Amino acid sequence: MQIQWFPGHMAKTRKMMEENIRLVDVVVEVIDARAPYSSKNPYLDKLWQKRPRVIALNKTDLADPSITALWKKYYLEQGYSVVAIDAAHNKGIREITPAVEALIEQRDKERGSKKAGTRTIKMMITGIPNVGKSTVVNAVAKRGGAAKTGNKPGVTRDKQWIKVSDHVMLLDTPGILWPKFENNETGLNLAFIGSISDDVVNLYQLASELLDRLKGPYGSRLVGRYGIDPSVLDKSGDIILEEIGRKRGHLFKGGQVDTDRTAVMVLDEFRSGKLNRISLEVPKGREGNKDAQSESRS
């Protein structure tokens, strides 16, 4: 299943960000804690150049906590400031502004600036669609209506300056992907978490791919949630999907399984956390970490 998605409005957003990056001092990139590599936009690395950066690992309530800890360590080792947050439940949000202020104060001191710790800081909050960026903006600004939010990728359309405090202003920008994914796994991960519009993918194939991915490390979750026989996990994702549909009673007249309905359900339940806390990626070089692969986690 090959996935690529770069709608026209994102090209406009890209141009806008290139024009406005010189206006900001620091960038906060919101990424999805379930897929921290795939949801981190490589285009932004070139755009930001040498500006201080904060990585906000969002949706930690949906991600495997032991693997999130590995990702936090990984990005710290890459030289980023990192905060792990759950913006939907306002957890960890208070760490963002102090992290931004500390980065700028450190940079100003290194440059010998007399304004270190006193001047107004302009930060940009950005990220790809559906990682919860607008929810983060609203939580940071403490204003429920500060940015438009929605479940569909790309809801926030226009540039918005928002006053956070007497010393911090933030620039909210629309979600942006990059023109071509470097590999198909990245595209699949983004489709799994909803960062790519469901309108441009085959949901039956996508759900089957997801079940193929989950049956190894999280097979017991599927058994417990859907009541399928553990032996079914030895089958391919499409067979598992059909068995889940049969167990849930998603049947047409005559007993045939409505796999399209089942696919939508499986994807929705994964995205909403009903399959418990699941991560799709482990940092490179840590794939064999036994804690990260254990199914004993709650």
Buried (B, 14 or more C-beta within 10 A) or exposed (E): EEBEBBBEEBEEBBEBBEEBBEEBBBBBBBBBBBBBBBBBBEBBEEBBEEBBBBBBBBBBBBBBBBBBBBBBEBBEEEEBBBBBBBBBEEBBBEBBBEBBBBBBBBBBEEEEBEEBBEBEBBBBBBBBBBBBBBBBBBBBBEEEEBBBBEEEBBBBEEBBEBEBBEBBBBBBBBBBBBEEBEEEBBBBBBBBBBBBBBEEBBBBBBBBBBBBBBBEBBBBBBBEBBEBEEEBBEBEBBBBBBBBBBBBEBEEEEEEBBBBBBBBBBBEBBBEBEBBBBBBBBBEEBEEBEEBBEEEBE
